[in-house]
Amino acid sequence: MRRRVGIALLLVALLGTVAYSAWRWRFPHGWSHCCMVSMMHMLHTYADEHDGRFPTGGQSPEASLSIMYEEGYLDGYALSGMVASPRRTMEGPTSWGV
């Protein structure tokens, strides 16, 4: 009986480890994607103030988002997880490599 309980606990621990590893692989920057709603709001605000156009002109989508950062629509925390880790994002667009 004790052996079955031990095996069951080992399986639960193994499944938990696999699930956590899969979560970290899918979301490497953790909970930083929670700012998607504020990002959408700021994109719409930007478009309202620029004749309905979203930011463009960068070499990549991330570079176009840096336009919003430079104009003060977004702070580094709102961009974290979309470009780089929160620490690198707070350093500004020059550290993103875009």
N, C-alpha and C positions, 0 to 999 in steps of 0.2 A: 504493500500500500504506500509506504513512504517513497519507494522508488518511483511509482507512478506520479506522485505529487511533485517530486523533484524534476522528473522529465517534463511535466506540464509547465512548471515554473520556468524551466529552461527554454521551452518553446515560446512561452509568452515573452520572455526577455529577448529572445532572438527576433521574434516578429516586431517587437517594439523598436529594436535597433535598426532593423531593415526599414521600417516605416519612417523613423527619424532621419535616416540617411537619405531616403528618397525625397523627403521634404526639404532637407538642406540642399540637395542637388537641384531640385526644382526651383527653390527660392534661396539662392546663395546669400542674399543680403537680409534674410529674415523678414521681419514685419514691415520693411520699408515700403512695400507696395500699398500700404494703407492710404497713401496720399493720392490714389487714382481719382477720387471724387474731386479733390481740390485741384488736381491737374486739369480735369475736364472743365471745371468752372473757370480756371484761369485761361484756358485755351479759348473758351467762348468769350470771355471778357476781352482778350487780345483781339479776337476776330471782330467783335462789336466796335472796337476803337480803330480798326484798320480796314474799314470797308468790307467786312465779311471774310477777310483772308486770314488764314493761319500762317504762322511764321514759316518762311521758306528762304532758300538761298544758301543754306549751309551745305557742306560736302556730304553730310549724312543727316538723318532725322534728328540725331542727338545734337548735332551742330546747329540745326535750326532751333531746337529747344533752348540752346544757349543764348539765342537772341532774346528770348523772354526773360532769361536770367539777367542778362546785361541791362535790359530796360526796366527791371524791377518788378516784373509780374510774378516771378517765382523766386523762392529762396532755395538755398542748397538742400535743405531738408526735403522739400517737395520733389526735387529731382532725384533724390537718392533712391537707388534700386533701379532706376531707369537708365542711368548712365554709368554709375560706378558705386562703390561703397559710400555710405554716408560721410565717412571721414574725407575721402577724396572729393566728393561732391562739394563739401563745404569749402574746399580749397579753391574752387572756381573752375571755369571752363578751360583754362590753360593746362590744368592737370589731367583733363579727361582724355587727351590725345585725339580729339575730334577736329 
